[in-house]
Amino acid sequence: MYLVATAWLYVTLLMAVAEATHSQGSLLGALITFVMYGVAPLALVLYLWGTPHRWRALKKQATLDTPSETEPPSNPMTTPNTSRESPTDAVSSVGKK
C-alpha cells in the first residue's frame, strides 16, 4: 500500500518539476499541481484505506473499556459483604428513644 503511495507522490513530484521548469510554467502552478494531483487525492485514498483498521481499533477499545463479568464492581457500596467480619456501621435493632 505504501509503495503505491510513494510511487504516486514521486510521479506527481516529477510533474510539478516539469511544470516549474517549463518556459511557460510557474512555481505556483507546480505547487498547485503537486497538491491537487498528489497530496490531496493520496490523503483521501489513504484515509479510506485505513477506515477498516480504525473501526477494528475502536471496537477493540470499546471491548477493553467495558468491565467483564469476572471483575468486581467498582462501587464499594454495591459490593456484597463476603468477609466473615461484621459491618462497622451496622444498624442496631433497637430504635432511638
Backbone as ProteinMPNN parsed JSONL, in Angstrom:
{"seq_chain_A": "MYLVATAWLYVTLLMAVAEATHSQGSLLGALITFVMYGVAPLALVLYLWGTPHRWRALKKQATLDTPSETEPPSNPMTTPNTSRESPTDAVSSVGKK", "coords_chain_A": {"N_chain_A": [[0.819, -1.179, 0.0], [1.886, 1.266, 0.844], [3.951, 1.464, -0.931], [2.755, 1.969, -3.387], [1.65, 4.458, -2.796], [3.962, 5.98, -2.349], [5.133, 5.823, -4.898], [3.202, 7.187, -6.387], [3.38, 9.763, -5.3], [5.972, 10.354, -6.135], [5.665, 10.439, -8.92], [3.888, 12.612, -9.187], [5.482, 14.588, -8.106], [7.5, 14.743, -10.04], [5.901, 15.665, -12.129], [5.301, 18.2, -11.135], [7.839, 19.337, -11.073], [8.393, 19.382, -13.8], [6.436, 21.188, -14.566], [7.367, 23.488, -13.264], [9.843, 23.973, -14.462], [9.268, 24.396, -17.101], [9.036, 26.611, -19.901], [6.772, 28.226, -19.998], [5.722, 27.734, -17.561], [5.168, 27.962, -13.943], [6.182, 28.516, -10.501], [4.066, 28.576, -8.754], [2.117, 27.236, -10.214], [3.357, 24.733, -10.278], [3.289, 24.056, -7.576], [0.518, 23.957, -7.116], [-0.108, 21.874, -8.875], [1.263, 19.735, -7.65], [-0.05, 19.582, -5.164], [-2.802, 19.297, -5.851], [-2.87, 17.097, -7.6], [-1.35, 15.223, -6.315], [-0.956, 15.262, -3.311], [-3.538, 15.796, -2.106], [-5.44, 13.88, -3.35], [-4.106, 11.537, -2.613], [-4.102, 11.659, 0.178], [-6.848, 11.382, 0.666], [-7.327, 8.791, -0.395], [-5.629, 7.194, 1.235], [-6.837, 7.678, 3.699], [-9.363, 6.505, 3.297], [-8.586, 3.845, 2.814], [-7.63, 3.21, 5.328], [-9.855, 3.069, 6.93], [-11.216, 0.556, 7.712], [-9.305, -0.435, 9.531], [-9.342, 1.513, 11.524], [-11.969, 1.19, 12.451], [-11.84, -1.413, 13.511], [-9.985, -0.946, 15.553], [-11.424, 0.856, 17.153], [-13.569, -0.783, 17.957], [-12.169, -2.714, 19.39], [-11.108, -1.133, 21.428], [-13.474, -0.371, 22.649], [-14.366, -2.804, 23.67], [-12.389, -3.268, 25.512], [-12.807, -1.251, 27.323], [-15.229, -1.822, 28.598], [-16.35, -3.326, 31.611], [-15.601, -6.666, 32.553], [-17.377, -9.734, 33.366], [-16.055, -11.078, 35.347], [-14.639, -9.272, 36.807], [-14.682, -7.395, 39.848], [-17.321, -5.189, 40.921], [-16.901, -1.646, 40.625], [-17.925, 0.142, 42.455], [-17.937, 0.466, 45.89], [-20.173, 0.442, 47.49], [-22.034, -1.211, 46.344], [-20.955, -3.695, 46.435], [-21.143, -6.97, 47.66], [-20.952, -8.09, 51.076], [-18.617, -10.261, 51.659], [-16.857, -11.076, 53.51], [-16.03, -12.504, 56.756], [-16.29, -10.805, 58.796], [-18.191, -8.531, 60.8], [-20.19, -5.796, 59.652], [-19.052, -2.428, 60.114], [-20.691, -0.252, 60.404], [-23.204, -1.075, 61.329], [-26.735, -1.199, 61.717], [-28.524, -0.79, 64.65], [-30.882, -2.938, 66.286], [-32.636, -1.831, 68.002], [-34.566, 1.024, 68.322], [-34.031, 4.618, 68.537], [-34.758, 6.471, 71.52]], "CA_chain_A": [[0.0, 0.0, 0.0], [2.733, 2.453, 0.928], [4.773, 1.516, -2.138], [1.938, 2.655, -4.398], [1.548, 5.861, -2.385], [5.263, 6.609, -2.597], [5.299, 5.942, -6.355], [2.318, 8.249, -6.881], [3.982, 11.044, -4.926], [7.14, 10.56, -6.999], [5.175, 10.836, -10.245], [3.353, 13.972, -9.125], [6.618, 15.487, -7.899], [8.106, 14.95, -11.355], [5.001, 16.531, -12.886], [5.462, 19.556, -10.622], [9.146, 19.829, -11.539], [8.24, 19.69, -15.221], [5.657, 22.434, -14.642], [8.183, 24.615, -12.802], [10.967, 24.23, -15.364], [8.789, 24.709, -18.448], [9.19, 28.041, -20.198], [5.531, 28.927, -19.68], [5.265, 27.273, -16.248], [5.492, 28.806, -12.796], [6.29, 27.783, -9.246], [2.709, 28.442, -8.214], [1.495, 26.141, -10.962], [3.969, 23.488, -9.832], [2.765, 23.766, -6.242], [-0.88, 23.544, -7.286], [-0.077, 20.551, -9.498], [1.675, 18.738, -6.659], [-1.075, 19.439, -4.124], [-4.079, 18.829, -6.382], [-2.736, 15.783, -8.223], [-0.601, 14.286, -5.488], [-1.176, 15.202, -1.876], [-4.96, 15.728, -1.761], [-6.038, 12.57, -3.65], [-3.436, 10.486, -1.846], [-4.611, 11.732, 1.549], [-8.189, 10.805, 0.652], [-7.233, 7.341, -0.608], [-5.069, 6.573, 2.434], [-7.851, 7.761, 4.741], [-10.38, 5.488, 3.023], [-7.979, 2.526, 3.016], [-7.424, 2.978, 6.755], [-11.115, 3.045, 7.667], [-11.458, -0.711, 8.423], [-8.382, -0.552, 10.658], [-9.832, 2.387, 12.592], [-13.162, 0.572, 13.02], [-11.4, -2.517, 14.369], [-9.35, -0.387, 16.749], [-12.483, 1.4, 18.007], [-14.291, -1.907, 18.559], [-11.284, -3.322, 20.376], [-11.049, -0.209, 22.553], [-14.766, -0.422, 23.33], [-14.443, -4.038, 24.454], [-11.458, -3.164, 26.626], [-13.33, -0.293, 28.286], [-16.347, -2.365, 29.358], [-15.879, -4.288, 32.614], [-16.02, -8.037, 32.303], [-18.179, -10.299, 34.442], [-15.195, -11.605, 36.394], [-14.117, -8.179, 37.609], [-15.625, -6.923, 40.856], [-17.844, -3.853, 40.626], [-16.018, -0.593, 41.111], [-18.578, 0.888, 43.523], [-17.89, -0.356, 47.097], [-21.491, 0.379, 48.122], [-22.814, -2.278, 45.742], [-20.286, -4.979, 46.582], [-21.67, -7.712, 48.803], [-20.008, -8.349, 52.154], [-18.27, -11.675, 51.626], [-15.935, -11.393, 54.599], [-16.68, -13.039, 57.949], [-16.383, -9.744, 59.784], [-19.452, -7.801, 60.786], [-20.004, -4.435, 59.15], [-18.768, -1.469, 61.182], [-21.775, 0.707, 60.553], [-24.445, -1.842, 61.394], [-27.863, -0.524, 62.327], [-28.984, -1.553, 65.799], [-32.277, -3.363, 66.163], [-33.434, -1.03, 68.915], [-34.653, 2.388, 67.836], [-33.71, 5.664, 69.493], [-35.896, 6.869, 72.346]], "C_chain_A": [[0.876, 1.26, 0.0], [3.671, 2.57, -0.281], [4.026, 2.253, -3.25], [1.828, 4.139, -4.066], [2.851, 6.609, -2.657], [5.497, 6.811, -4.094], [4.422, 7.066, -6.914], [2.861, 9.621, -6.508], [5.193, 11.361, -5.788], [6.704, 11.052, -8.382], [4.656, 12.27, -10.214], [4.449, 14.997, -8.835], [7.329, 15.763, -9.223], [7.219, 15.814, -12.245], [5.16, 17.981, -12.437], [6.792, 20.156, -11.054], [9.069, 20.195, -13.016], [7.445, 20.977, -15.413], [6.52, 23.631, -14.285], [9.279, 24.964, -13.795], [10.531, 24.543, -16.793], [8.857, 26.217, -18.67], [7.928, 28.838, -19.88], [4.979, 28.519, -18.311], [5.661, 28.235, -15.142], [5.6, 27.938, -11.548], [4.92, 27.591, -8.596], [1.96, 27.317, -8.913], [2.048, 24.791, -10.552], [3.439, 23.086, -8.459], [1.319, 23.286, -6.317], [-0.953, 22.154, -7.906], [0.254, 19.478, -8.467], [0.586, 18.516, -5.608], [-2.343, 18.815, -4.689], [-4.001, 17.444, -7.031], [-2.08, 14.765, -7.303], [-1.08, 14.181, -4.063], [-2.658, 15.008, -1.539], [-5.597, 14.38, -2.119], [-5.406, 11.439, -2.842], [-3.895, 10.492, -0.393], [-6.005, 11.113, 1.638], [-8.139, 9.287, 0.515], [-6.673, 6.643, 0.63], [-6.06, 6.614, 3.593], [-8.915, 6.677, 4.534], [-9.835, 4.08, 3.203], [-7.816, 2.203, 4.499], [-8.693, 2.872, 7.565], [-11.383, 1.715, 8.353], [-10.534, -0.899, 9.632], [-8.836, 0.319, 11.823], [-11.068, 1.796, 13.245], [-12.79, -0.565, 13.953], [-10.777, -2.002, 15.65], [-10.394, 0.196, 17.696], [-13.27, 0.292, 18.686], [-13.452, -2.568, 19.642], [-11.193, -2.442, 21.617], [-12.352, -0.247, 23.343], [-14.891, -1.686, 24.169], [-13.478, -4.007, 25.624], [-11.985, -2.231, 27.703], [-14.468, -0.856, 29.13], [-15.836, -3.371, 30.372], [-16.407, -5.682, 32.307], [-16.782, -8.564, 33.512], [-17.316, -10.811, 35.589], [-14.627, -10.507, 37.274], [-15.135, -7.769, 38.662], [-16.137, -5.544, 40.48], [-16.961, -2.787, 41.255], [-16.615, 0.186, 42.267], [-18.585, 0.039, 44.801], [-19.247, -0.458, 47.789], [-22.328, -0.772, 47.56], [-22.161, -3.634, 45.883], [-20.852, -5.705, 47.795], [-20.566, -7.959, 49.831], [-19.736, -9.846, 52.193], [-17.294, -12.047, 52.732], [-16.716, -11.89, 55.807], [-16.826, -11.986, 59.034], [-17.724, -9.049, 59.68], [-19.201, -6.394, 60.262], [-19.826, -3.46, 60.306], [-19.895, -0.488, 61.39], [-23.125, 0.011, 60.579], [-25.509, -1.043, 62.134], [-28.352, -1.388, 63.495], [-30.459, -1.89, 65.637], [-33.201, -2.573, 67.063], [-33.406, 0.408, 68.419], [-34.284, 3.393, 68.911], [-34.965, 6.058, 70.275], [-35.857, 8.33, 72.659]], "O_chain_A": [[0.626, 2.199, -0.756], [4.128, 3.665, -0.607], [4.61, 3.066, -3.965], [1.904, 4.983, -4.959], [2.834, 7.741, -3.139], [6.002, 7.854, -4.509], [4.844, 7.806, -7.804], [2.807, 10.547, -7.318], [5.417, 12.521, -6.135], [7.305, 11.969, -8.941], [4.952, 13.057, -11.113], [4.356, 16.144, -9.27], [7.717, 16.9, -9.492], [7.727, 16.612, -13.034], [5.154, 18.891, -13.266], [6.869, 21.345, -11.364], [9.624, 21.211, -13.433], [7.74, 21.766, -16.311], [6.423, 24.679, -14.924], [9.612, 26.139, -13.955], [11.365, 24.922, -17.616], [8.745, 26.997, -17.724], [8.017, 30.014, -19.527], [3.874, 28.923, -17.949], [6.393, 29.198, -15.369], [5.172, 26.784, -11.535], [4.657, 26.566, -7.968], [1.252, 26.539, -8.273], [1.309, 23.81, -10.482], [3.171, 21.91, -8.212], [0.945, 22.319, -5.654], [-1.782, 21.34, -7.497], [-0.398, 18.435, -8.418], [0.333, 17.379, -5.21], [-2.905, 17.903, -4.082], [-4.981, 16.699, -7.006], [-2.244, 13.561, -7.5], [-1.561, 13.129, -3.643], [-2.989, 14.122, -0.751], [-6.243, 13.78, -1.26], [-6.089, 10.498, -2.437], [-4.059, 9.428, 0.204], [-6.303, 10.394, 2.592], [-8.837, 8.577, 1.238], [-7.191, 5.602, 1.033], [-6.116, 5.676, 4.388], [-9.318, 6.01, 5.487], [-10.547, 3.205, 3.695], [-7.86, 1.034, 4.883], [-8.635, 2.613, 8.767], [-11.762, 1.735, 9.524], [-10.948, -1.463, 10.644], [-8.728, -0.087, 12.981], [-11.217, 1.881, 14.464], [-13.339, -0.685, 15.048], [-11.013, -2.558, 16.722], [-10.27, 0.051, 18.913], [-13.606, 0.406, 19.865], [-13.972, -2.941, 20.694], [-11.2, -2.95, 22.738], [-12.336, -0.165, 24.571], [-15.458, -1.651, 25.26], [-13.725, -4.659, 26.638], [-11.651, -2.394, 28.876], [-14.662, -0.42, 30.265], [-14.978, -4.191, 30.045], [-17.54, -5.839, 31.851], [-16.827, -7.916, 34.557], [-17.813, -10.962, 36.704], [-14.175, -10.785, 38.385], [-16.336, -7.794, 38.395], [-15.445, -4.801, 39.784], [-16.349, -3.012, 42.299], [-15.875, 0.84, 43.003], [-19.195, -1.031, 44.798], [-19.451, -1.362, 48.599], [-23.238, -1.256, 48.233], [-22.752, -4.639, 45.488], [-21.02, -5.099, 48.853], [-19.387, -8.026, 49.483], [-20.549, -10.611, 52.711], [-16.941, -13.217, 52.875], [-17.933, -11.716, 55.875], [-17.422, -12.247, 60.079], [-18.322, -8.985, 58.606], [-18.102, -5.862, 60.42], [-20.404, -3.66, 61.374], [-20.03, 0.061, 62.484], [-24.074, 0.453, 59.932], [-25.205, -0.3, 63.068], [-28.567, -2.588, 63.331], [-31.189, -1.197, 64.929], [-34.421, -2.634, 66.909], [-32.338, 0.947, 68.127], [-34.232, 3.04, 70.089], [-36.082, 5.989, 69.762], [-36.742, 8.838, 73.347]]}, "name": "protein", "num_of_chains": 1, "seq": "MYLVATAWLYVTLLMAVAEATHSQGSLLGALITFVMYGVAPLALVLYLWGTPHRWRALKKQATLDTPSETEPPSNPMTTPNTSRESPTDAVSSVGKK"}
